[in-house]
């Protein structure tokens, strides 16, 4: 139930065993132990609001699974302000610029100079490890791994509950609660509990795929590199001093097995090649999967006593490196709203939660679509799209006003319009 588009499904069993006669109780059940669920859990724990986190994977699994790696500065500062960023700040690398490569040339873009904000390289598994440790080991929070057949119920009443199967005993357990936070990703169960007549799901398919690669090779640049090429987009992103994330545009239904080691590196060299660029450091490919680029938004993000956060509420393709940041933003708002409700009896944050989240969600969605046009125009086969996408890119690089607008959206600065 990690907050990730490819998280394993935790669909409810067709015939679960009866719930126990004496259910357990807590105030908030958080379904999913990804960045969204664990950020929320730590906020509630710090405010002495009882909560239980349910996760269908093991702790080892969520702490090791490679995922997103870029945090926007506002997110880092927000986590720091809540005591959740000590290890992050000790081990992260801050990036202040990126590089576009096209037509055989390199173009550096100093977004920190333009916006005053930076990106922080910190892979999601490391953040998850930190958040689990803080919640469970330091603060003594209740997180239950390996649960099965998770089944929320009663979300339209004032007595909701979540049932699950205990992985050790095989018994059904029911948690009666007051609120349910659905942080279980794109393939989780909570989003399906939103009544069709109440919520709409807006979707967008970009019509392209990205071959997502992890290479056991040091980064070949000191910043993120975007290669815009007639043969397809390519991306280079550092993950650690020893590991680099690469992306290659491909058909959305492509088979990763079509991409041999030799073909991958030949395409990366071609699409990221530019005058004066360092040669790519090649290495063993330890991950290779095809991502079909698509986005969606669930609106509203709440119904009854159920509140969605992260990928359960909205999916962002990795085009703009926004998904983990948006999950954290949701959790900050939901956590503060629940703390205000329990501490002051103030429910205004809960009533306004969905609208407040969606302002930023839609800004990030629009930016993702705009950036996709820039990345994929040259390879679209459409001369008009190729021309307009190049016009956008040259405007970013040549106009101070355009550069400022791009940098602020790229870094998520003041985007709650």
C-alpha positions as YAML, in Angstrom:
chain: A
units: angstrom
residues:
- id: 1
  name: UNK
  ca: [0.00, 0.00, 0.00]
- id: 2
  name: UNK
  ca: [2.88, 2.32, -0.53]
- id: 3
  name: UNK
  ca: [2.03, 5.62, -2.14]
- id: 4
  name: UNK
  ca: [3.21, 4.58, -5.56]
- id: 5
  name: UNK
  ca: [1.54, 3.97, -8.88]
- id: 6
  name: UNK
  ca: [2.80, 0.41, -9.06]
- id: 7
  name: UNK
  ca: [2.10, -0.62, -5.46]
- id: 8
  name: UNK
  ca: [0.69, -4.12, -5.12]
- id: 9
  name: UNK
  ca: [-3.06, -4.36, -4.92]
- id: 10
  name: UNK
  ca: [-4.69, -4.99, -1.56]
- id: 11
  name: UNK
  ca: [-8.16, -5.75, -2.78]
- id: 12
  name: UNK
  ca: [-10.65, -6.99, -0.24]
- id: 13
  name: UNK
  ca: [-11.34, -10.69, -0.09]
- id: 14
  name: UNK
  ca: [-14.60, -11.81, -1.65]
- id: 15
  name: UNK
  ca: [-15.56, -13.69, 1.50]
- id: 16
  name: UNK
  ca: [-13.58, -12.53, 4.53]
- id: 17
  name: UNK
  ca: [-13.89, -14.33, 7.80]
- id: 18
  name: UNK
  ca: [-16.24, -12.77, 10.37]
- id: 19
  name: UNK
  ca: [-14.82, -9.90, 12.39]
- id: 20
  name: UNK
  ca: [-14.13, -10.58, 16.09]
- id: 21
  name: UNK
  ca: [-16.80, -9.89, 18.66]
- id: 22
  name: UNK
  ca: [-14.60, -7.35, 20.44]
- id: 23
  name: UNK
  ca: [-13.04, -5.03, 17.85]
- id: 24
  name: UNK
  ca: [-10.10, -2.83, 18.67]
- id: 25
  name: UNK
  ca: [-10.43, 0.94, 18.74]
- id: 26
  name: UNK
  ca: [-8.34, 3.90, 17.63]
- id: 27
  name: UNK
  ca: [-9.09, 7.37, 16.42]
- id: 28
  name: UNK
  ca: [-7.51, 7.29, 12.96]
- id: 29
  name: UNK
  ca: [-6.67, 4.32, 10.76]
- id: 30
  name: UNK
  ca: [-4.07, 5.09, 8.12]
- id: 31
  name: UNK
  ca: [-4.08, 2.62, 5.24]
- id: 32
  name: UNK
  ca: [-0.66, 2.57, 3.58]
- id: 33
  name: UNK
  ca: [2.89, 3.15, 4.84]
- id: 34
  name: UNK
  ca: [4.35, 5.26, 2.06]
- id: 35
  name: UNK
  ca: [5.47, 8.89, 2.35]
- id: 36
  name: UNK
  ca: [1.87, 10.09, 2.68]
- id: 37
  name: UNK
  ca: [0.78, 7.65, 5.37]
- id: 38
  name: UNK
  ca: [3.96, 7.85, 7.42]
- id: 39
  name: UNK
  ca: [4.15, 11.65, 7.33]
- id: 40
  name: UNK
  ca: [0.56, 11.77, 8.54]
- id: 41
  name: UNK
  ca: [1.22, 9.15, 11.22]
- id: 42
  name: UNK
  ca: [4.16, 11.11, 12.63]
- id: 43
  name: UNK
  ca: [2.14, 14.32, 12.77]
- id: 44
  name: UNK
  ca: [-0.68, 12.60, 14.65]
- id: 45
  name: UNK
  ca: [1.69, 10.75, 16.98]
- id: 46
  name: UNK
  ca: [3.48, 13.99, 17.88]
- id: 47
  name: UNK
  ca: [0.12, 15.51, 18.81]
- id: 48
  name: UNK
  ca: [-0.93, 12.44, 20.87]
- id: 49
  name: UNK
  ca: [-3.73, 11.54, 18.45]
- id: 50
  name: UNK
  ca: [-4.15, 7.74, 18.51]
- id: 51
  name: UNK
  ca: [-3.67, 6.12, 15.13]
- id: 52
  name: UNK
  ca: [-2.78, 2.78, 13.55]
- id: 53
  name: UNK
  ca: [-0.97, 2.32, 10.25]
- id: 54
  name: UNK
  ca: [-1.82, -0.73, 8.12]
- id: 55
  name: UNK
  ca: [0.55, -1.85, 5.36]
- id: 56
  name: UNK
  ca: [0.28, -4.96, 3.21]
- id: 57
  name: UNK
  ca: [4.01, -5.18, 2.48]
- id: 58
  name: UNK
  ca: [6.82, -5.95, 4.94]
- id: 59
  name: UNK
  ca: [8.95, -3.29, 6.55]
- id: 60
  name: UNK
  ca: [12.02, -4.51, 4.67]
- id: 61
  name: UNK
  ca: [10.16, -4.22, 1.38]
- id: 62
  name: UNK
  ca: [9.04, -0.61, 1.76]
- id: 63
  name: UNK
  ca: [12.45, 0.44, 3.05]
- id: 64
  name: UNK
  ca: [14.29, -0.99, 0.04]
- id: 65
  name: UNK
  ca: [11.99, -0.54, -2.93]
- id: 66
  name: UNK
  ca: [13.51, 2.04, -5.35]
- id: 67
  name: UNK
  ca: [11.21, 4.94, -6.09]
- id: 68
  name: UNK
  ca: [11.22, 8.72, -6.49]
- id: 69
  name: UNK
  ca: [14.24, 10.68, -5.44]
- id: 70
  name: UNK
  ca: [13.64, 14.45, -5.56]
- id: 71
  name: UNK
  ca: [12.19, 16.61, -2.83]
- id: 72
  name: UNK
  ca: [11.27, 20.23, -3.30]
- id: 73
  name: UNK
  ca: [12.67, 22.68, -0.78]
- id: 74
  name: UNK
  ca: [9.30, 23.62, 0.74]
- id: 75
  name: UNK
  ca: [8.73, 19.90, 1.50]
- id: 76
  name: UNK
  ca: [12.13, 19.52, 3.14]
- id: 77
  name: UNK
  ca: [11.56, 22.62, 5.28]
- id: 78
  name: UNK
  ca: [8.12, 21.39, 6.29]
- id: 79
  name: UNK
  ca: [9.51, 18.03, 7.38]
- id: 80
  name: UNK
  ca: [12.39, 19.77, 9.15]
- id: 81
  name: UNK
  ca: [9.96, 21.93, 11.09]
- id: 82
  name: UNK
  ca: [8.27, 18.79, 12.43]
- id: 83
  name: UNK
  ca: [11.48, 17.05, 13.41]
- id: 84
  name: UNK
  ca: [11.34, 14.59, 10.51]
- id: 85
  name: UNK
  ca: [14.30, 15.66, 8.39]
- id: 86
  name: UNK
  ca: [17.43, 15.15, 10.52]
- id: 87
  name: UNK
  ca: [18.81, 12.23, 8.52]
- id: 88
  name: UNK
  ca: [17.60, 13.73, 5.27]
- id: 89
  name: UNK
  ca: [19.56, 16.94, 5.82]
- id: 90
  name: UNK
  ca: [22.65, 15.00, 6.91]
- id: 91
  name: UNK
  ca: [22.70, 12.79, 3.80]
- id: 92
  name: UNK
  ca: [21.03, 14.70, 0.99]
- id: 93
  name: UNK
  ca: [22.63, 16.46, -1.97]
- id: 94
  name: UNK
  ca: [21.13, 19.81, -2.96]
- id: 95
  name: UNK
  ca: [20.76, 20.62, -6.65]
- id: 96
  name: UNK
  ca: [20.58, 24.21, -7.86]
- id: 97
  name: UNK
  ca: [20.34, 23.77, -11.62]
- id: 98
  name: UNK
  ca: [19.42, 21.35, -14.37]
- id: 99
  name: UNK
  ca: [20.55, 20.89, -17.93]
- id: 100
  name: UNK
  ca: [18.63, 20.62, -21.18]
- id: 101
  name: UNK
  ca: [20.34, 18.93, -24.11]
- id: 102
  name: UNK
  ca: [19.02, 19.26, -27.64]
- id: 103
  name: UNK
  ca: [20.40, 19.73, -31.14]
- id: 104
  name: UNK
  ca: [23.78, 18.56, -29.87]
- id: 105
  name: UNK
  ca: [24.10, 21.43, -27.40]
- id: 106
  name: UNK
  ca: [23.99, 21.78, -23.59]
- id: 107
  name: UNK
  ca: [21.92, 24.47, -21.88]
- id: 108
  name: UNK
  ca: [22.24, 24.91, -18.10]
- id: 109
  name: UNK
  ca: [19.25, 26.31, -16.26]
- id: 110
  name: UNK
  ca: [20.10, 27.81, -12.82]
- id: 111
  name: UNK
  ca: [16.70, 27.46, -11.17]
- id: 112
  name: UNK
  ca: [17.96, 28.27, -7.67]
- id: 113
  name: UNK
  ca: [19.25, 31.64, -8.87]
- id: 114
  name: UNK
  ca: [15.89, 32.30, -10.49]
- id: 115
  name: UNK
  ca: [13.54, 31.02, -7.78]
- id: 116
  name: UNK
  ca: [15.63, 30.96, -4.58]
- id: 117
  name: UNK
  ca: [14.69, 27.28, -4.10]
- id: 118
  name: UNK
  ca: [16.61, 24.02, -4.57]
- id: 119
  name: UNK
  ca: [15.91, 20.36, -5.18]
- id: 120
  name: UNK
  ca: [17.11, 17.75, -2.68]
- id: 121
  name: UNK
  ca: [18.19, 14.30, -3.85]
- id: 122
  name: UNK
  ca: [16.86, 11.80, -1.31]
- id: 123
  name: UNK
  ca: [15.41, 8.53, -2.60]
- id: 124
  name: UNK
  ca: [11.94, 7.64, -1.33]
- id: 125
  name: UNK
  ca: [13.11, 4.39, 0.37]
- id: 126
  name: UNK
  ca: [15.44, 6.44, 2.58]
- id: 127
  name: UNK
  ca: [12.67, 8.85, 3.53]
- id: 128
  name: UNK
  ca: [10.32, 5.94, 4.25]
- id: 129
  name: UNK
  ca: [13.01, 4.32, 6.40]
- id: 130
  name: UNK
  ca: [13.42, 7.55, 8.37]
- id: 131
  name: UNK
  ca: [9.68, 8.03, 8.84]
- id: 132
  name: UNK
  ca: [9.08, 4.42, 9.93]
- id: 133
  name: UNK
  ca: [11.93, 4.64, 12.40]
- id: 134
  name: UNK
  ca: [10.64, 7.90, 13.87]
- id: 135
  name: UNK
  ca: [7.05, 6.74, 14.11]
- id: 136
  name: UNK
  ca: [7.52, 3.14, 15.27]
- id: 137
  name: UNK
  ca: [10.92, 2.97, 16.96]
- id: 138
  name: UNK
  ca: [11.33, 6.44, 18.44]
- id: 139
  name: UNK
  ca: [7.75, 7.51, 19.10]
- id: 140
  name: UNK
  ca: [6.29, 4.05, 19.74]
- id: 141
  name: UNK
  ca: [3.62, 4.27, 17.06]
- id: 142
  name: UNK
  ca: [1.49, 1.30, 15.99]
- id: 143
  name: UNK
  ca: [2.22, 0.08, 12.46]
- id: 144
  name: UNK
  ca: [1.11, -3.35, 11.29]
- id: 145
  name: UNK
  ca: [2.95, -4.85, 8.32]
- id: 146
  name: UNK
  ca: [1.91, -7.69, 6.05]
- id: 147
  name: UNK
  ca: [-1.82, -7.28, 6.60]
- id: 148
  name: UNK
  ca: [-4.19, -8.79, 4.04]
- id: 149
  name: UNK
  ca: [-7.73, -8.24, 2.74]
- id: 150
  name: UNK
  ca: [-8.02, -4.68, 4.02]
- id: 151
  name: UNK
  ca: [-11.65, -3.61, 4.02]
- id: 152
  name: UNK
  ca: [-12.82, -0.12, 5.02]
- id: 153
  name: UNK
  ca: [-16.47, 0.14, 6.00]
- id: 154
  name: UNK
  ca: [-18.99, 2.65, 7.28]
- id: 155
  name: UNK
  ca: [-17.24, 5.67, 5.83]
- id: 156
  name: UNK
  ca: [-20.56, 7.49, 5.42]
- id: 157
  name: UNK
  ca: [-21.36, 7.07, 9.12]
- id: 158
  name: UNK
  ca: [-19.85, 8.40, 12.33]
- id: 159
  name: UNK
  ca: [-18.60, 4.87, 13.16]
- id: 160
  name: UNK
  ca: [-16.26, 3.81, 10.35]
- id: 161
  name: UNK
  ca: [-14.01, 0.78, 10.65]
- id: 162
  name: UNK
  ca: [-11.26, -1.07, 8.84]
- id: 163
  name: UNK
  ca: [-11.00, -4.86, 8.90]
- id: 164
  name: UNK
  ca: [-7.98, -6.90, 7.86]
- id: 165
  name: UNK
  ca: [-6.50, -10.38, 8.11]
- id: 166
  name: UNK
  ca: [-3.64, -10.81, 10.58]
- id: 167
  name: UNK
  ca: [-0.67, -12.30, 8.67]
- id: 168
  name: UNK
  ca: [0.50, -14.42, 11.63]
- id: 169
  name: UNK
  ca: [-2.75, -15.83, 12.98]
- id: 170
  name: UNK
  ca: [-4.95, -15.66, 9.89]
- id: 171
  name: UNK
  ca: [-7.69, -14.12, 12.03]
- id: 172
  name: UNK
  ca: [-9.87, -11.20, 11.03]
- id: 173
  name: UNK
  ca: [-9.21, -8.01, 13.00]
- id: 174
  name: UNK
  ca: [-11.50, -5.00, 13.05]
- id: 175
  name: UNK
  ca: [-10.38, -1.52, 13.98]
- id: 176
  name: UNK
  ca: [-13.25, 0.80, 14.91]
- id: 177
  name: UNK
  ca: [-12.22, 4.39, 14.40]
- id: 178
  name: UNK
  ca: [-13.41, 7.93, 13.76]
- id: 179
  name: UNK
  ca: [-11.52, 8.68, 10.53]
- id: 180
  name: UNK
  ca: [-9.82, 6.69, 7.78]
- id: 181
  name: UNK
  ca: [-6.88, 8.08, 5.82]
- id: 182
  name: UNK
  ca: [-6.49, 6.38, 2.45]
- id: 183
  name: UNK
  ca: [-2.76, 6.54, 1.68]
- id: 184
  name: UNK
  ca: [-2.52, 3.20, -0.12]
- id: 185
  name: UNK
  ca: [-1.56, 4.33, -3.60]
- id: 186
  name: UNK
  ca: [-3.04, 3.97, -7.04]
- id: 187
  name: UNK
  ca: [-3.89, 0.28, -6.65]
- id: 188
  name: UNK
  ca: [-5.11, 0.36, -3.07]
- id: 189
  name: UNK
  ca: [-8.59, -0.27, -1.77]
- id: 190
  name: UNK
  ca: [-9.58, 3.06, -0.25]
- id: 191
  name: UNK
  ca: [-10.10, 4.96, -3.50]
- id: 192
  name: UNK
  ca: [-12.61, 2.32, -4.57]
- id: 193
  name: UNK
  ca: [-14.74, 3.17, -1.52]
- id: 194
  name: UNK
  ca: [-15.50, 6.62, -2.95]
- id: 195
  name: UNK
  ca: [-19.08, 6.40, -4.33]
- id: 196
  name: UNK
  ca: [-19.18, 6.85, -8.09]
- id: 197
  name: UNK
  ca: [-22.03, 9.33, -7.77]
- id: 198
  name: UNK
  ca: [-19.98, 11.45, -5.37]
- id: 199
  name: UNK
  ca: [-16.49, 11.52, -6.87]
- id: 200
  name: UNK
  ca: [-15.21, 12.02, -10.40]
- id: 201
  name: UNK
  ca: [-11.91, 10.65, -11.69]
- id: 202
  name: UNK
  ca: [-10.34, 12.88, -14.32]
- id: 203
  name: UNK
  ca: [-7.71, 11.08, -16.39]
- id: 204
  name: UNK
  ca: [-5.10, 12.03, -18.97]
- id: 205
  name: UNK
  ca: [-3.04, 9.64, -21.09]
- id: 206
  name: UNK
  ca: [0.16, 11.10, -22.55]
- id: 207
  name: UNK
  ca: [0.37, 8.42, -25.21]
- id: 208
  name: UNK
  ca: [4.02, 7.61, -24.49]
- id: 209
  name: UNK
  ca: [5.96, 5.30, -22.22]
- id: 210
  name: UNK
  ca: [9.19, 5.70, -20.32]
- id: 211
  name: UNK
  ca: [11.64, 2.87, -19.80]
- id: 212
  name: UNK
  ca: [12.65, 3.38, -16.17]
- id: 213
  name: UNK
  ca: [16.19, 2.24, -15.46]
- id: 214
  name: UNK
  ca: [18.46, 2.03, -12.45]
- id: 215
  name: UNK
  ca: [22.13, 1.61, -13.22]
- id: 216
  name: UNK
  ca: [24.91, 0.61, -10.87]
- id: 217
  name: UNK
  ca: [26.99, 3.49, -12.18]
- id: 218
  name: UNK
  ca: [28.07, 6.83, -10.73]
- id: 219
  name: UNK
  ca: [26.16, 9.87, -12.04]
- id: 220
  name: UNK
  ca: [27.57, 11.30, -15.25]
- id: 221
  name: UNK
  ca: [26.59, 14.87, -14.46]
- id: 222
  name: UNK
  ca: [26.41, 17.07, -11.38]
- id: 223
  name: UNK
  ca: [22.75, 17.83, -12.09]
- id: 224
  name: UNK
  ca: [19.61, 16.40, -13.66]
- id: 225
  name: UNK
  ca: [19.85, 16.18, -17.45]
- id: 226
  name: UNK
  ca: [16.91, 16.25, -19.86]
- id: 227
  name: UNK
  ca: [17.70, 15.01, -23.36]
- id: 228
  name: UNK
  ca: [15.22, 16.15, -26.01]
- id: 229
  name: UNK
  ca: [15.84, 14.21, -29.18]
- id: 230
  name: UNK
  ca: [13.98, 13.14, -32.33]
- id: 231
  name: UNK
  ca: [14.50, 9.49, -31.27]
- id: 232
  name: UNK
  ca: [12.78, 10.16, -27.93]
- id: 233
  name: UNK
  ca: [13.24, 11.80, -24.57]
- id: 234
  name: UNK
  ca: [16.01, 10.67, -22.22]
- id: 235
  name: UNK
  ca: [16.61, 11.62, -18.60]
- id: 236
  name: UNK
  ca: [19.56, 11.34, -16.21]
- id: 237
  name: UNK
  ca: [18.97, 11.72, -12.44]
- id: 238
  name: UNK
  ca: [21.45, 10.94, -9.66]
- id: 239
  name: UNK
  ca: [20.16, 8.66, -6.90]
- id: 240
  name: UNK
  ca: [23.39, 8.15, -4.95]
- id: 241
  name: UNK
  ca: [27.14, 8.34, -5.61]
- id: 242
  name: UNK
  ca: [26.92, 4.76, -6.93]
- id: 243
  name: UNK
  ca: [23.47, 4.60, -8.58]
- id: 244
  name: UNK
  ca: [21.88, 6.62, -11.37]
- id: 245
  name: UNK
  ca: [18.28, 6.74, -12.57]
- id: 246
  name: UNK
  ca: [17.77, 6.92, -16.33]
- id: 247
  name: UNK
  ca: [14.64, 7.22, -18.44]
- id: 248
  name: UNK
  ca: [14.15, 6.48, -22.13]
- id: 249
  name: UNK
  ca: [10.99, 7.32, -24.04]
- id: 250
  name: UNK
  ca: [9.44, 4.23, -25.60]
- id: 251
  name: UNK
  ca: [6.01, 2.96, -26.70]
- id: 252
  name: UNK
  ca: [3.64, 2.70, -23.70]
- id: 253
  name: UNK
  ca: [3.09, -1.02, -24.31]
- id: 254
  name: UNK
  ca: [6.76, -1.85, -24.86]
- id: 255
  name: UNK
  ca: [8.33, -4.88, -23.23]
- id: 256
  name: UNK
  ca: [11.40, -4.17, -21.08]
- id: 257
  name: UNK
  ca: [12.93, -7.36, -22.45]
- id: 258
  name: UNK
  ca: [13.15, -5.62, -25.83]
- id: 259
  name: UNK
  ca: [15.84, -3.42, -24.31]
- id: 260
  name: UNK
  ca: [19.13, -5.22, -24.03]
- id: 261
  name: UNK
  ca: [22.07, -3.77, -22.10]
- id: 262
  name: UNK
  ca: [23.69, -2.77, -25.39]
- id: 263
  name: UNK
  ca: [20.55, -1.13, -26.79]
- id: 264
  name: UNK
  ca: [19.88, 0.83, -23.60]
- id: 265
  name: UNK
  ca: [23.35, 2.34, -23.47]
- id: 266
  name: UNK
  ca: [23.44, 3.04, -27.21]
- id: 267
  name: UNK
  ca: [20.19, 5.03, -26.94]
- id: 268
  name: UNK
  ca: [21.31, 6.86, -23.80]
- id: 269
  name: UNK
  ca: [24.56, 7.89, -25.49]
- id: 270
  name: UNK
  ca: [22.66, 9.07, -28.57]
- id: 271
  name: UNK
  ca: [19.86, 10.95, -26.82]
- id: 272
  name: UNK
  ca: [22.00, 12.54, -24.09]
- id: 273
  name: UNK
  ca: [24.97, 13.30, -26.32]
- id: 274
  name: UNK
  ca: [26.01, 16.94, -26.61]
- id: 275
  name: UNK
  ca: [29.13, 18.92, -27.32]
- id: 276
  name: UNK
  ca: [31.32, 19.19, -24.23]
- id: 277
  name: UNK
  ca: [29.29, 16.67, -22.20]
- id: 278
  name: UNK
  ca: [31.06, 14.10, -20.05]
- id: 279
  name: UNK
  ca: [30.82, 10.52, -21.36]
- id: 280
  name: UNK
  ca: [28.17, 8.46, -19.61]
- id: 281
  name: UNK
  ca: [29.33, 6.10, -16.89]
- id: 282
  name: UNK
  ca: [27.96, 2.72, -17.89]
- id: 283
  name: UNK
  ca: [27.07, 0.02, -15.41]
- id: 284
  name: UNK
  ca: [24.86, -2.97, -14.65]
- id: 285
  name: UNK
  ca: [21.11, -2.32, -15.05]
- id: 286
  name: UNK
  ca: [19.47, -3.35, -11.79]
- id: 287
  name: UNK
  ca: [15.95, -2.17, -12.68]
- id: 288
  name: UNK
  ca: [14.19, -2.07, -16.02]
- id: 289
  name: UNK
  ca: [10.45, -1.47, -16.37]
- id: 290
  name: UNK
  ca: [8.11, 0.41, -18.70]
- id: 291
  name: UNK
  ca: [5.88, 3.14, -17.30]
- id: 292
  name: UNK
  ca: [2.85, 4.14, -19.35]
- id: 293
  name: UNK
  ca: [2.64, 7.89, -18.83]
- id: 294
  name: UNK
  ca: [-0.79, 8.82, -17.48]
- id: 295
  name: UNK
  ca: [-2.24, 11.01, -14.74]
- id: 296
  name: UNK
  ca: [-5.51, 11.13, -12.82]
- id: 297
  name: UNK
  ca: [-7.24, 13.20, -10.15]
- id: 298
  name: UNK
  ca: [-10.02, 12.09, -7.79]
- id: 299
  name: UNK
  ca: [-12.29, 15.00, -6.95]
- id: 300
  name: UNK
  ca: [-13.22, 15.58, -4.20]
- id: 301
  name: UNK
  ca: [-10.54, 13.83, -2.15]
- id: 302
  name: UNK
  ca: [-12.86, 13.12, 0.78]
- id: 303
  name: UNK
  ca: [-16.19, 11.47, 1.45]
- id: 304
  name: UNK
  ca: [-17.77, 11.02, 4.85]
- id: 305
  name: UNK
  ca: [-15.02, 9.92, 7.24]
- id: 306
  name: UNK
  ca: [-12.61, 8.87, 4.46]
- id: 307
  name: UNK
  ca: [-9.83, 11.21, 3.35]
- id: 308
  name: UNK
  ca: [-7.50, 10.30, 0.48]
- id: 309
  name: UNK
  ca: [-3.87, 11.42, 0.26]
- id: 310
  name: UNK
  ca: [-1.04, 10.83, -2.19]
- id: 311
  name: UNK
  ca: [-1.43, 8.49, -5.15]
- id: 312
  name: UNK
  ca: [-4.76, 7.22, -3.84]
- id: 313
  name: UNK
  ca: [-6.13, 10.67, -4.70]
- id: 314
  name: UNK
  ca: [-4.02, 11.71, -7.68]
- id: 315
  name: UNK
  ca: [-1.39, 10.14, -9.88]
- id: 316
  name: UNK
  ca: [1.41, 12.09, -11.50]
- id: 317
  name: UNK
  ca: [3.68, 10.47, -14.05]
- id: 318
  name: UNK
  ca: [7.37, 11.09, -13.20]
- id: 319
  name: UNK
  ca: [7.57, 13.81, -15.84]
- id: 320
  name: UNK
  ca: [7.95, 16.61, -13.31]
- id: 321
  name: UNK
  ca: [9.18, 14.68, -10.23]
- id: 322
  name: UNK
  ca: [6.12, 15.79, -8.27]
- id: 323
  name: UNK
  ca: [4.47, 12.67, -6.86]
- id: 324
  name: UNK
  ca: [6.28, 12.30, -3.53]
- id: 325
  name: UNK
  ca: [6.14, 16.05, -2.93]
- id: 326
  name: UNK
  ca: [2.42, 16.16, -3.52]
- id: 327
  name: UNK
  ca: [1.87, 13.21, -1.17]
- id: 328
  name: UNK
  ca: [3.71, 15.07, 1.58]
- id: 329
  name: UNK
  ca: [1.67, 18.20, 0.94]
- id: 330
  name: UNK
  ca: [-1.60, 16.28, 1.33]
- id: 331
  name: UNK
  ca: [-0.42, 14.71, 4.57]
- id: 332
  name: UNK
  ca: [0.67, 18.00, 6.07]
- id: 333
  name: UNK
  ca: [-2.77, 19.48, 5.43]
- id: 334
  name: UNK
  ca: [-4.65, 16.41, 6.63]
- id: 335
  name: UNK
  ca: [-2.46, 16.00, 9.70]
- id: 336
  name: UNK
  ca: [-2.92, 19.62, 10.74]
- id: 337
  name: UNK
  ca: [-6.66, 19.38, 10.13]
- id: 338
  name: UNK
  ca: [-7.01, 16.29, 12.33]
- id: 339
  name: UNK
  ca: [-4.86, 17.80, 15.08]
- id: 340
  name: UNK
  ca: [-7.03, 20.93, 15.06]
- id: 341
  name: UNK
  ca: [-10.17, 18.81, 15.22]
- id: 342
  name: UNK
  ca: [-9.00, 16.79, 18.20]
- id: 343
  name: UNK
  ca: [-7.19, 19.62, 19.95]
- id: 344
  name: UNK
  ca: [-9.60, 22.50, 19.47]
- id: 345
  name: UNK
  ca: [-12.79, 20.96, 18.10]
- id: 346
  name: UNK
  ca: [-12.12, 22.91, 14.89]
- id: 347
  name: UNK
  ca: [-13.32, 20.99, 11.83]
- id: 348
  name: UNK
  ca: [-12.70, 23.75, 9.28]
- id: 349
  name: UNK
  ca: [-9.48, 22.10, 8.09]
- id: 350
  name: UNK
  ca: [-11.25, 18.80, 7.47]
- id: 351
  name: UNK
  ca: [-14.10, 20.52, 5.65]
- id: 352
  name: UNK
  ca: [-11.67, 22.46, 3.48]
- id: 353
  name: UNK
  ca: [-9.11, 19.67, 3.04]
- id: 354
  name: UNK
  ca: [-10.04, 18.56, -0.46]
- id: 355
  name: UNK
  ca: [-10.31, 22.06, -1.91]
- id: 356
  name: UNK
  ca: [-7.01, 23.11, -0.33]
- id: 357
  name: UNK
  ca: [-5.18, 20.06, -1.71]
- id: 358
  name: UNK
  ca: [-6.67, 20.28, -5.17]
- id: 359
  name: UNK
  ca: [-5.39, 23.80, -5.78]
- id: 360
  name: UNK
  ca: [-1.83, 22.48, -5.79]
- id: 361
  name: UNK
  ca: [-2.79, 19.15, -7.39]
- id: 362
  name: UNK
  ca: [-4.16, 20.85, -10.48]
- id: 363
  name: UNK
  ca: [-1.20, 23.22, -10.75]
- id: 364
  name: UNK
  ca: [1.15, 20.24, -10.71]
- id: 365
  name: UNK
  ca: [-1.01, 18.37, -13.21]
- id: 366
  name: UNK
  ca: [-0.99, 21.32, -15.61]
- id: 367
  name: UNK
  ca: [2.77, 21.69, -15.26]
- id: 368
  name: UNK
  ca: [3.24, 17.97, -15.91]
- id: 369
  name: UNK
  ca: [1.21, 18.21, -19.12]
- id: 370
  name: UNK
  ca: [3.08, 21.33, -20.25]
- id: 371
  name: UNK
  ca: [6.46, 19.76, -19.55]
- id: 372
  name: UNK
  ca: [5.46, 16.58, -21.36]
- id: 373
  name: UNK
  ca: [4.88, 18.62, -24.49]
- id: 374
  name: UNK
  ca: [8.39, 20.06, -24.16]
- id: 375
  name: UNK
  ca: [9.99, 16.65, -23.59]
- id: 376
  name: UNK
  ca: [8.13, 14.73, -26.26]
- id: 377
  name: UNK
  ca: [7.51, 17.27, -29.03]
- id: 378
  name: UNK
  ca: [10.73, 16.52, -30.92]
- id: 379
  name: UNK
  ca: [9.90, 12.80, -31.10]
- id: 380
  name: UNK
  ca: [6.17, 13.15, -31.75]
- id: 381
  name: UNK
  ca: [6.46, 12.86, -35.54]
- id: 382
  name: UNK
  ca: [4.39, 16.04, -35.79]
- id: 383
  name: UNK
  ca: [6.40, 19.00, -37.17]
- id: 384
  name: UNK
  ca: [3.98, 21.47, -35.57]
- id: 385
  name: UNK
  ca: [4.33, 19.94, -32.08]
- id: 386
  name: UNK
  ca: [8.08, 19.77, -32.55]
- id: 387
  name: UNK
  ca: [8.21, 23.44, -33.46]
- id: 388
  name: UNK
  ca: [6.00, 24.69, -30.63]
- id: 389
  name: UNK
  ca: [7.76, 22.56, -28.02]
- id: 390
  name: UNK
  ca: [11.12, 23.96, -29.10]
- id: 391
  name: UNK
  ca: [9.69, 27.48, -28.96]
- id: 392
  name: UNK
  ca: [8.64, 26.86, -25.34]
- id: 393
  name: UNK
  ca: [12.08, 25.56, -24.44]
- id: 394
  name: UNK
  ca: [13.94, 28.45, -26.03]
- id: 395
  name: UNK
  ca: [11.61, 30.91, -24.28]
- id: 396
  name: UNK
  ca: [12.47, 29.34, -20.88]
- id: 397
  name: UNK
  ca: [16.16, 29.67, -21.65]
- id: 398
  name: UNK
  ca: [15.99, 33.16, -23.15]
- id: 399
  name: UNK
  ca: [13.30, 35.10, -21.28]
- id: 400
  name: UNK
  ca: [13.81, 36.04, -17.60]
- id: 401
  name: UNK
  ca: [10.04, 36.24, -17.08]
- id: 402
  name: UNK
  ca: [9.49, 32.79, -18.61]
- id: 403
  name: UNK
  ca: [12.42, 31.39, -16.65]
- id: 404
  name: UNK
  ca: [10.95, 32.63, -13.38]
- id: 405
  name: UNK
  ca: [7.55, 31.10, -14.09]
- id: 406
  name: UNK
  ca: [9.07, 27.77, -15.05]
- id: 407
  name: UNK
  ca: [11.43, 27.65, -12.06]
- id: 408
  name: UNK
  ca: [8.69, 28.36, -9.54]
- id: 409
  name: UNK
  ca: [6.50, 25.58, -10.92]
- id: 410
  name: UNK
  ca: [9.46, 23.21, -11.25]
- id: 411
  name: UNK
  ca: [10.30, 23.77, -7.57]
- id: 412
  name: UNK
  ca: [6.69, 24.01, -6.32]
- id: 413
  name: UNK
  ca: [7.22, 27.51, -4.98]
- id: 414
  name: UNK
  ca: [4.01, 29.41, -4.15]
- id: 415
  name: UNK
  ca: [1.86, 27.23, -6.40]
- id: 416
  name: UNK
  ca: [-1.39, 27.19, -4.38]
- id: 417
  name: UNK
  ca: [-3.08, 29.71, -6.67]
...
